[in-house]
Amino acid sequence: MDVKEIESLIKLLDDPDSEVSHHVEEKLLSYGTEVVGYLENAWEQSFDSILQEKIENLVHKIQFQTVKRELQLWHIGGSFDLLQGMLIINKYQYPDLDEQKVINQLESIKREIWMQMIYEMSAIEKVKLINHSLYSTHGFSGNTTHHQDPNNSYLSHVLETKKGNQISLAVIYSIIAQKLDIPIYGVNLPQHFILAYVDDTLETEFHNGILFYVNAFNKGFIFGRRDVDSFLKQLNIQPDKQFYEPCSNDEIIQRVLRNLISSYEKNQAPHKVSELEELLEIFHIP
């Protein structure tokens, strides 16, 4: 990459000829994240508010392009790593995210639980151990006061504040559980998001080896299939297989995106709504 060319292009961003400035912007966009540092440096040295705004918009476009490309690759690659998918979404709002810090925070909680685990523990005992660590030791809880805050969906913020929504707390819970080889997976329930403890080796009253459900938003409360039936009845929704069984990582990320769209709509941020809808569209392209 030619540094002098980059610096020359940045100087042309405020060219009065709109055709020139548009061409310059497209050229800088093509360089991707490599030029962000140069753009930020130019912003700091400029006293022109119009140029500063142009630079801010361009930096955001580059960062959004990066998030979109990473999400496309994650989806096309099979969406195997839920944490990676959540980190990509996280970078939409926090482009300078320290991914390793988030990974280390989750690893630290996992290690604490692992140190207390006993091989002969039952499924219920394992869940109670996770519950004690997450809710009593670390103080995680559902953000009931500011439930529509978009930050409830960003993993880095939830790990810092210990407050999140149904899906972010469930994702943290299931990621840690799976790191411990405990088979807990997300279930896409309407107007809620819960977890299922799955054990195919045991005979259960449920289908597909589901032993019980866990409500990560309510301090890891354990409940059964009949409670899901009652919940759906209250909502006047017909029972459906998908409301009882684990969903895919793709479906979880789509749910996170829809939550964010809803939050930004209520916060009257149409530009963010539009961008997030663009990210959601990735999952609907054949």
C-alpha positions in Angstrom: 0.0 0.0 0.0 1.4 3.4 -1.1 1.2 5.7 2.0 1.8 8.9 -0.1 -1.1 7.9 -2.4 -3.4 7.3 0.6 -2.5 10.7 2.1 -3.0 12.4 -1.2 -6.4 10.8 -1.6 -7.5 11.9 1.9 -6.6 15.5 1.0 -8.9 15.2 -2.0 -11.9 14.1 0.1 -13.2 17.7 0.5 -12.7 18.5 -3.2 -15.5 20.9 -4.3 -16.1 18.7 -7.4 -18.5 16.0 -6.1 -17.4 13.6 -8.9 -13.8 13.8 -7.7 -14.7 13.4 -4.0 -16.9 10.5 -4.8 -14.2 8.7 -6.8 -11.7 9.4 -4.0 -14.1 7.9 -1.5 -14.6 4.8 -3.6 -10.9 4.3 -3.9 -10.3 4.7 -0.2 -13.2 2.2 0.5 -11.4 -0.3 -1.7 -8.4 -0.3 0.6 -10.6 -1.5 3.5 -9.5 -1.4 7.1 -5.8 -0.6 6.2 -6.7 3.1 5.7 -8.7 3.6 8.9 -5.6 4.7 10.9 -4.7 7.3 8.2 -8.3 8.6 8.1 -8.4 8.9 11.9 -5.1 10.7 11.9 -6.4 13.1 9.3 -9.6 13.7 11.3 -7.5 14.6 14.4 -5.4 17.1 12.3 -8.4 18.7 10.6 -10.3 21.8 11.9 -12.9 21.5 9.2 -16.1 20.0 10.6 -17.4 19.1 7.2 -14.3 17.1 6.3 -14.3 15.5 9.7 -17.9 14.4 9.1 -16.9 13.0 5.7 -14.0 11.1 7.3 -16.3 9.7 10.1 -18.8 8.5 7.5 -16.1 6.9 5.4 -14.5 5.1 8.4 -18.0 3.8 9.4 -18.6 2.6 5.8 -15.3 0.7 5.8 -16.0 -0.9 9.2 -19.5 -1.8 8.2 -18.2 -3.4 5.0 -15.8 -5.5 7.1 -18.6 -6.7 9.5 -20.8 -7.6 6.5 -18.0 -9.5 4.8 -17.0 -11.4 8.0 -20.7 -12.3 8.7 -21.1 -13.6 5.1 -18.0 -15.8 5.5 -19.2 -17.0 8.9 -22.5 -18.0 7.4 -21.1 -19.5 4.3 -18.5 -21.4 6.3 -21.3 -23.3 8.2 -21.8 -21.0 11.3 -20.1 -23.5 13.5 -18.7 -21.1 16.1 -21.5 -19.2 17.9 -19.0 -17.0 19.8 -17.4 -15.9 16.6 -20.8 -14.9 15.2 -21.5 -12.9 18.3 -18.2 -11.2 18.1 -18.8 -10.1 14.5 -22.1 -8.6 15.5 -20.4 -6.9 18.5 -18.0 -5.2 16.0 -20.9 -3.5 14.3 -21.2 -1.1 17.3 -17.7 -1.6 18.7 -15.3 -1.9 15.7 -12.2 -1.7 17.9 -13.4 -4.6 20.0 -10.7 -6.6 21.7 -11.9 -10.1 20.8 -9.3 -11.8 22.9 -10.5 -10.0 26.0 -14.0 -11.3 25.5 -12.7 -14.8 24.9 -10.5 -14.6 28.0 -13.5 -13.4 30.2 -15.6 -16.4 29.1 -12.6 -18.8 29.5 -12.0 -17.4 33.1 -15.6 -18.1 34.1 -15.5 -21.6 32.5 -12.3 -22.4 34.4 -13.8 -21.4 37.7 -16.8 -23.7 37.1 -14.5 -26.5 35.9 -12.5 -26.4 39.1 -15.6 -27.1 41.1 -17.0 -29.8 38.9 -17.2 -33.4 40.0 -17.4 -36.2 37.4 -20.4 -37.9 39.0 -22.6 -34.8 39.0 -26.1 -35.1 37.6 -27.4 -32.7 34.9 -29.3 -30.7 37.5 -26.2 -30.4 39.7 -24.1 -29.2 36.8 -26.7 -26.5 35.9 -26.9 -25.4 39.6 -23.1 -25.0 39.6 -23.2 -22.9 36.5 -26.1 -20.9 38.0 -24.1 -20.2 41.2 -21.1 -19.0 39.2 -23.0 -16.8 36.8 -25.6 -15.3 39.0 -24.2 -15.4 42.6 -20.5 -15.1 42.1 -20.4 -12.9 38.9 -23.7 -11.2 39.4 -25.2 -11.6 36.0 -28.9 -10.5 35.7 -31.5 -9.6 33.1 -31.6 -5.9 32.3 -35.3 -5.3 33.2 -34.8 -1.6 33.7 -33.5 -0.8 30.2 -34.6 -3.8 28.3 -34.6 -2.0 24.9 -31.0 -0.8 25.2 -29.1 -2.1 22.1 -26.1 -2.7 24.4 -28.0 -5.7 25.9 -27.2 -7.5 22.7 -23.5 -6.8 22.5 -21.4 -9.5 24.3 -18.5 -7.2 25.4 -20.9 -4.8 27.0 -22.9 -7.6 28.8 -19.7 -9.1 30.2 -18.6 -5.7 31.5 -22.0 -4.6 33.0 -23.2 -8.1 33.9 -26.6 -7.1 32.5 -28.2 -8.4 29.3 -31.3 -9.5 27.5 -32.7 -13.1 27.2 -30.6 -14.0 24.2 -27.3 -12.5 25.2 -27.4 -14.1 28.7 -28.5 -17.4 27.1 -25.6 -17.3 24.6 -23.1 -16.6 27.4 -24.6 -19.5 29.4 -24.6 -22.0 26.5 -21.1 -21.1 25.3 -19.6 -21.7 28.8 -21.6 -24.9 29.2 -20.5 -26.3 25.9 -16.8 -25.4 26.7 -17.4 -27.7 29.7 -18.9 -30.4 27.5 -22.3 -29.8 29.0 -24.9 -30.1 26.3 -26.9 -26.9 26.7 -28.3 -25.2 23.5 -30.5 -22.3 22.6 -34.2 -22.6 21.9 -35.9 -20.0 19.8 -39.1 -19.4 21.7 -41.5 -16.6 20.6 -41.0 -13.4 22.7 -38.4 -15.3 24.8 -35.2 -17.2 24.4 -34.5 -20.2 26.5 -32.0 -23.1 26.8 -32.4 -26.9 26.6 -30.3 -29.5 28.3 -30.0 -32.3 25.8 -28.8 -35.9 26.5 -29.5 -38.3 23.7 -28.2 -41.2 25.8 -31.1 -41.0 28.3 -34.7 -42.0 27.9 -36.8 -38.8 28.6 -40.4 -37.8 28.4 -39.3 -35.2 25.8 -38.3 -35.6 22.2 -34.7 -35.6 21.1 -33.3 -36.3 24.5 -34.2 -32.9 26.1 -34.1 -33.4 29.9 -35.3 -29.9 30.9 -35.2 -26.2 30.0 -33.2 -23.4 31.6 -34.2 -19.7 31.7 -30.9 -17.8 31.6 -32.8 -14.4 32.0 -34.2 -15.6 35.3 -31.1 -16.8 37.2 -31.0 -20.2 35.4 -34.5 -21.2 36.6 -35.1 -24.9 35.6 -38.5 -25.9 34.1 -40.2 -28.5 32.0 -42.1 -29.0 28.7 -45.5 -28.2 30.3 -44.2 -24.8 31.3 -43.4 -24.1 27.6 -46.9 -25.3 26.7 -48.4 -22.9 29.2 -46.2 -20.0 27.9 -47.3 -20.6 24.3 -51.0 -20.9 25.5 -50.7 -17.5 27.2 -49.4 -16.0 23.9 -52.2 -17.7 22.0 -49.6 -19.4 19.8 -50.0 -22.9 18.5 -47.2 -25.3 19.7 -44.6 -26.1 17.1 -41.5 -28.3 17.1 -39.2 -25.4 16.7 -40.4 -23.8 20.0 -39.2 -26.9 21.9 -36.0 -28.0 20.3 -32.5 -26.4 19.9 -32.1 -24.0 17.1 -29.0 -23.4 14.8 -26.3 -20.8 15.4 -27.6 -19.1 12.2 -31.0 -18.7 13.8 -29.5 -17.3 17.1 -27.6 -14.6 15.2 -30.7 -13.7 13.2 -32.6 -13.4 16.4 -29.8 -11.1 17.8 -30.0 -8.9 14.7 -33.8 -8.7 15.0 -33.5 -7.6 18.6 -31.1 -4.9 17.6 -33.3 -3.7 14.8 -36.2 -3.4 17.3 -34.0 -1.6 19.8 -32.7 0.9 17.2 -36.2 1.5 15.9 -37.4 2.4 19.4 -34.3 4.6 19.7 -35.1 6.3 16.4 -31.9 5.4 14.6 -33.1 4.6 11.1 -29.6 4.4 9.6 -28.6 1.6 12.0 -31.9 -0.2 11.4 -31.2 -0.1 7.6 -27.7 -1.4 8.1 -28.8 -4.2 10.4 -31.5 -5.2 8.0 -28.7 -5.5 5.4 -26.8 -7.8 7.7 -30.0 -9.9 8.3 -30.5 -10.2 4.5 -27.2 -12.2 4.4 -29.2 -15.2 5.8 -31.9 -15.0 3.2 -29.8 -14.9 0.0 -30.0 -18.3 -1.7 
